[in-house]
Amino acid sequence: MDLTELNRIATAMVAPGKGILAADESSGTIKKRFDAIGVESTEENRRDYREMLFRSNEAMSRYISGVILYDETIWQDAKDGTPLVKLIEQSGAIPGIKVDEGTQALPMCPGELVTVGLDKLAERLKKYYERGARFAKWRAVIDIGSGIPSMTAISVNAHALARYAALCQAAQIVPIVEPEVLMDGDHDIDRCYEVTSRVLNKTFQELRVQRVALEGMVLKPNMAISGKKSAKPASVEEVAEKTIRLLRACVPAAVPGIAFLSGGQSDEEATAHLNAMHKLGPLPWGLTFSYGRALQAAPQKAWSGKAENIAAGQNAFSHRARMNGLASRGEWQSSLEQKAA
């Protein structure tokens, strides 16, 4: 393992003013997104949509540090025959790959899930590296509800995340470690804080047990935030303050960077929260975004599957990428959204 190189890539992934585009929606998820805009989810349409994003020169070269791909996408070529991975590299961004194989019900733990995909991961990582992937992603899903999460769910998911991370580093691939505490539910921000604290502490304990080099990874956590159905939604300032307090308490300074997931927040909410956190610096790690829906909802709608809308889709993507790029420096203002609108 060349830790210097892993650290260089991890640091580039969280470079100031840039963040990671999560374009790794599973076939089922992208079908839902396409259904919402009236587009059939064929392999060709999925390719055309992602090619549109990767050819958005302004967004990709200025605000995107890396792109998480789905297995289908990493093997696809653009219409002109250029591998999509090459388009990402040509823009100056780093190609990455989602390697988990989704979730299964966790035995003896009703309502809880465990992420699977460790079998044969070592062989898969070799092939992804040859194709150009320099980082990977594995998502664990922790739900908050009556009597959950159990310590069992937290432990098995943290253990799997750490094993995945060790396999990645052995394959010279930077692991994005993503323990997501879901914002579904009616819990308040303090319950989210408490659960996320337990999840992060257990995850870092397992990473140490598996001998993962913290300098060669990126953390992709949720923010401390109220559940979507909460009677007490937290303000932007409270989300920022509690999230930073949580991260300072749980994330070692050796980690080069933290790239938040948006987790069902609206575009602007995700941007505002990230921006507010940068007002609370200086911070021991790079702090940026790794958004899927919060970067893509607007371009999907603008594109709507029509070739004549490619420029409109790219403009919408560039705008959201720029807003989040500014937020990752603490330079975003809501008035910039109105101007674009």
N, C-alpha and C positions, 0 to 999 in steps of 0.2 A: 504493500500500500504506500503510495506517495502522498503523504499528508499535506505537504506544501502545495501540491497541485489541487487536492481536494479543497483546501482552505482558500486557494485563489478563486476557484469556481464558486464556492459558497459565498465568498465576499462579493464577487461580481453579481450574483443573483440578488443581492440586497443593496446594490449600489444606490447612493442618494439620488432621488428623482426618478428612479425606475422601479418596476415591480414585475411580478410574474403573471402571465396570462394562463389561467386554468382552462384549457380547451380539451379536457379529457373526459367529457361527458360520455357515459356509457351509451350503448345503442338505445336502451330504453329511455334514458333521460333526454337525449337529443331528439328522440321521436316526440316526446311531450312538448319540447320547446318548438319544434317544427309544426306540430299540430296547432299550436297557439297562433302561428302566423300563416297557417294554411298551406304549408309546404310538405310534400311527400318526403318521408325520410328514406331516400335511396342512397346507395353508396356514392353515386355520382353527385347528388345534391349536397351530401355531407362534405364531400371533397371540395366542391365549388365554394361552399360557405367558408370553410376553413382556409382555402386558398385566398379568398377575398381578404380575410383578416391578415394572413401572413404577408400579403402584398401591400398592406397599408403602410407605405414607407415611413410617413411621419411618425405614426404611433409606434411602429416596431423599432425604428432606429433611435428614437428619442426617449421613449417612456417604458419600453418593455425589455426586461433583462433576460427573461427566459419564458419558454412555453411548455406547459405540461400537455403531452399528447396521449391519446387513447391508442391501444394496440393497432386498431385498423388504420389510424391516421399516419403512424410512423412509417408504415410500409407503402403509403400512397404516393403517387406522383402527381404533380400539377398537370393541367391540361396540355402544357407544352412539353411534358415529359420530365421536367425537373423534379427530383424528389422534394416533397414538402419540407423535409428536414433541411435540405440545402437552402430553401427560401428563408428559413428561420436563421440559419448560420450567416447567410449573405446580408441579413439586416443587422447583424452584430449581436443577435440574441442567442441564448443557449438552448438547444433542444433537450427536453426531459420527457419522461414516460411514467404513466400511472401503472404500477405493477401489481397492486392488490387485485383479487378476483371477487370483490364484493363481500357481502356479509351472509352469515347463516345464524339461525337461532342458536343461542347458547344453552346447552343442556342444563337442566335443573335451575335455570334462571329465567322465569317467565317474563316475556316482554323485553329481553335483552339480547344483544347481538355480538358476534365475534367476527372479525375480518379474517378471510382465508386467502391462501395463495402462496404459502411458503414452500410447498412441495415444488421441486424443479425450478425454484426461483433463480438459483445460481446459474443454471444453463440459460435461462431466459435473459438474465442480465448481460451475459457474454454477448448474445446476439444483438441486444439493444445497444450495447457499447459500440459494436462494430458498425451499426447503422448510424451512429452519431450521437446517441443520448449520453449526456454527461451528468444528469441528475435524475432521480426517480421520486415517486410519491406513493405513500401508503396511508390510507385513511382509516382510523378507528372511529367508531361511532358510539358515543355514550349518551344515553337518554336520561332526562330527569323526570321522575314521576313519583307516584305513591310507592315508597319503599325501594325505589331505585334511584341511582345505580347501586348495585351490590359491589362489595369489595372484590367478588369473583370476576365480575365483568371488567372492572378497572384493571385487575391484575392480569387477566389473560390477554386483554388488548394491549396493555403496556409491554408485556412479554413479547407478543408478536411484533409490535412496532420495533422493539430493540433487536430482535433476531433479523428482521428485514434490514434494519439500518446496518448491522454488522455485515450481512451478505453484500449489501451495496458497496460499502467501503472496501471490502475484499475484492470487488470487481472494478474498483477505481471509479465508482459512481457516487455522487453526493446524495445522501438520503434526505428528502423532505419528510420530517416526522410530523404526522398530522393526527393528533388526538382531538377529535371534535366533540365538544359537549353541545348537544343540539339546543337551539333556541325555540323549538316547538314547546308547547306547554304553557302553564299559567304561573310558573315560578317567578319570583322577583330577582333582582340583580344580586342580592346577597346570597341567595341559594345557588345561583350560577357561580358566584365567586368561590363559595365553599367547595362545590363539586369540582370545579376546574382546578382548584388548588390541590385537591386530592389526586386528581388525574395527572397533573404535571409532575407532582412530587414522585408518584409511583413510576411514571415514564422515565424520569431522569435516573431513578434508582436502578431500573432495569437496563437502561443504556450503559450505566457504569458496570453492571454485572456482565453484560455482553461485550465489554471492552470497546465500545464505540468511542471514537475520538470526537469529542464535542466540537473541536475546531473545524471539523470537516462535515458538518451537517447544517441544515436550516430547520427551524421549528415553524410549523404552520398551525397555530392555535385559533380557537374562537376568542372573541372579546368577552369580557365580563359584561353581560347584557341581560335585560329582563326577557322572559319568555314572550313569544308573540301574543299569547292570550292573557298576559299579566294585567291585573287591574292597576298596577303601579309601574308604567313605563319609565325607565330612567332617562334623565336628560343627557345630552351630548357630553357635557362636562363631567357628569357622574360616571358615564361609561369610560371616558378617557382616564379619569383619576383612578378608578378601581381597577381597570385593566393594567395600567402601569404599575400600580401597587402590587398587584398579583404577580406580574412578570418579574418585578424586582425581587420578590420573595422566593420565586420558584425556579427562575431560569439562570443558570450559571453564566457569568460574563464571558466564559470561553466560547460560547455559541456565537458564531459570526453574525447571525441575523435571524429575525423573526418576520415572517410574511403572513399576515392575517388572512383567514378565509372570511368570506362575506356572510355565509351561513343563512341566507334568506333575508338579509337586510336589503332595503331599497338602494338603488344606485347612490343617491345623494347621502343617505344615512351612513353607508359604509365609508364614503369619502370624508364626511364631516367628522366621524369618530377618529379616523386615522389622523386627520389634520390636527384635531384637538390634542391628541397624544403627543405630538411633536412640540406642543407649547410647554410640555412638562419636562423637557430635557435638561441637561444632556443625559443621554441614555447609554448603557454599556454595550448595546448591540445595535446593529442596523435594524430599522423598523420600517416595514413597507407592506405592500399588498400582494396577495395571490388570489385574485378574484376570478370567478367564473361568470355567474349571472350578472354581477354588478358591473362587469365590463362588457358583457355581450347582449344584454336584453335590448339596449337601444339599437346596436347595429343589426341585430336579427330582425327587428321590426322594420327598420329602414330598408333593408335588403329584400325581405319577403320572397326570396327565391327567384327574383327577376334579374336577368343580366343587366338590364338598363338601370337597375338600382345599385349597382356595385359601388359607384362613387359615393352615393348617399350613405351606404352602409359603412364604407371606409371613413367617411367624415364623422359619422356617429361614433365609431370605434376610436378614432383619433381624439375626439373631444373627451370621451370618458377616460381614455388612457392619460391624457394631459391633466385632467382634473385630479386623478389619483397620483400622478407624478408630482404635482404641486403639493398635494396633501402629504406625500411622503417626505416633504421638506418643511411642512408646516406653513406653506405659502398659499393655500387654497382659501377662497372666499366665496360665499354663496352667490354673490353678485355676478361672478364669472359664469355661473350656470344660466342666469337670466339673460346675460348678453348673448350666449350661444343660442338660447331658445328664441 
